[in-house]
């Protein structure tokens, strides 16, 4: 249910912002909320794994992978099972500077992420506006939740993608 997604989406937004800050060399490493209220709210959010498809495997996408991996125990303690199912990149042959999670596929087709009925949440961190907008709109239209760190897209097209 959509009401159960709010805490998960807040966590992902926190992680996306932290990954972007880390890419720019500012801020502190991200940590998840640890107050009792946060734990109680988030632990009720998920009873099944939520599968993520990340569109963009550069610095920010890699930062999200690293943060989710480093915070796995805390996420588990909060009752969150976030699994990165696919990462869409421009060039699959390019060496990445992050470790792929177990079971994660690297793909070079956005369609592979958008058409995958197992993916619950699309995390758009590819940059630019035109293709990013298409990814966000199509993900929403297909019933997926979307997290983006794309400020240019939000500034330019928020009314249209809401």
Secondary structure as GFF3:
##gff-version 3
##sequence-region A 1 162
A	DSSP	alpha_helix	2	23	.	.	.	ID=ss1
A	DSSP	alpha_helix	36	43	.	.	.	ID=ss2
A	DSSP	beta_strand	50	55	.	.	.	ID=ss3
A	DSSP	alpha_helix	59	70	.	.	.	ID=ss4
A	DSSP	alpha_helix	72	77	.	.	.	ID=ss5
A	DSSP	beta_strand	82	88	.	.	.	ID=ss6
A	DSSP	beta_strand	105	107	.	.	.	ID=ss7
A	DSSP	alpha_helix	110	114	.	.	.	ID=ss8
A	DSSP	beta_strand	121	124	.	.	.	ID=ss9
A	DSSP	alpha_helix	130	141	.	.	.	ID=ss10
A	DSSP	beta_strand	145	148	.	.	.	ID=ss11
A	DSSP	alpha_helix	151	161	.	.	.	ID=ss12
###
